[in-house]
Each structure stands twice: as structure tokens, then as C-alpha cells.
């Protein structure tokens, strides 16, 4: 698909003194896309291109990343503020609600947004980020998930950001030289300590236990994609996810795809997403 680097419009929304950079393309119902670690708005390049004929598509830089503000302190990266960033972008874009799409940490922010701001959530789409309650359960009960979450425990350690560099992280996004250079540039503008504050503020810590608090039901229709070869967020967390919804859940599992199925398999996920969005608009 054609690259959209020079086609998007760059804007900033403000949330409690923090500037949130986002790009926008197209007109129509609003679709807001949220990246995870270690990404920036460009993760959604194929989706911006494919959806902009029918929607206003927005892709944000989460706080700490690329051109967005980088507040200090772990508490500044709690879900309360990350959800507020998304709400600020929706309002700045001139809308009252949106379809919210997220991958990895962007997926967890999207889950939190749908549960905390249901009136602003038209629909929810999540890539490779299990429902938080399901991840908590798997960490408590599934030894393999505990072992495969060792990276998150390392990221929660003091000074862990000192081991990160832009070239290393950009290398996670394939071998396209143009994509690599754009990631290096964006990650050099980012704050590695802020990026790991997402884990320190929000990822469960040992000793792991199941969450027995009342379930906040997701009120919006939801489309969930999951690459089954994800080594970080195992597919066991998909089990019983359907119990967390008041409306329908469409679950699409992708054999052979890993954590970045969102880009590596976009030729497969995009037609499904477009058809699903059209179905929601016809409701």
C-alpha cells in the first residue's frame, strides 16, 4: 500500500498540561488508533491508508513517545492519564465518540478506555492485547505465561531503561530500511524511561493472583485479533474472554502470526476490519 508519511496532517491535543501528538487523514466517523511498545503513530500506516476514504482516521503518539509530551514519574503513566489522552484527542478532532483501536499497550489503553468512557466508545478493536482480567488470571494460573512475562518484570526494575537504544528497538519492526530509519528517528525523540513506566504503573506484579473485584463489562461491540504465536501474551488469555461483554465479541485468531500481526498480516486483518466497521455503521 502507498506510504502515508507525507499525506497525514499533524495536530496536538492537550490533556492536563501534556501535549499529545496525533496524525489525521480522511473525513467521516472517527477511528482512533493507539500504538504500544516500542512504536509510534506510524505503526498504523496501512490502516490510515486503507480506511481514510470512509473515515477520519487518527493515530496518536502515546505520552513518552516521539512528538508527544514526556511527563516525569511513574504515576503519570497510569491508565487514568492514558485514557484521558485518548479522550482529549477525540475532542480535539471535533468528535464526541470514536471507534477505538489499539495494539499491545495501546490495546490495554483501549480496553481501559472502553470500560471507563463507554459513552465515548462507539466500538472497540484490539490487536494482541488480551482482556486485562484474562491476563491477570493467566499470570496467576499459567506457569508458561509467568515465564514469558519475565521481560515485563525486567522492565519494572529500576534503571531498566538504560539498557534500551533506538536502533535495537527499531529492529523489532522488520527489515524495511525506510521503516527502520523512521522508527530510529521517532525512538530517538522518545523517552525510554517513560516507555517503561507503562509497565511499572500498570503491568501486574508478583505474587500474581486472580482479580476478584466486580467485573466492569465492556458495553461496545468488540473485534479482537490475536496472532497465536505471540511469545509475550499467550493465547490462553483468550479463553472465556466472551464473559466480559454486554454486546458481541468477534474473536479472530491468526495461526502462524506473532505479536506484530497488526503490521505483518495487515493484508489479512484489514479486509476483516473494514467489513466489521461497515457492519457496525449499519446497526
Beta strands, then each sheet from edge to edge (+ up, - down):
strand 1: 9-15
strand 2: 18-25
strand 3: 29-34
strand 4: 55-60
strand 5: 98-103
strand 6: 121-127
strand 7: 221-227
strand 8: 249-254
sheet 1: 1+ 2- 4+ 3+ 5+ 6+ 7+ 8+
end
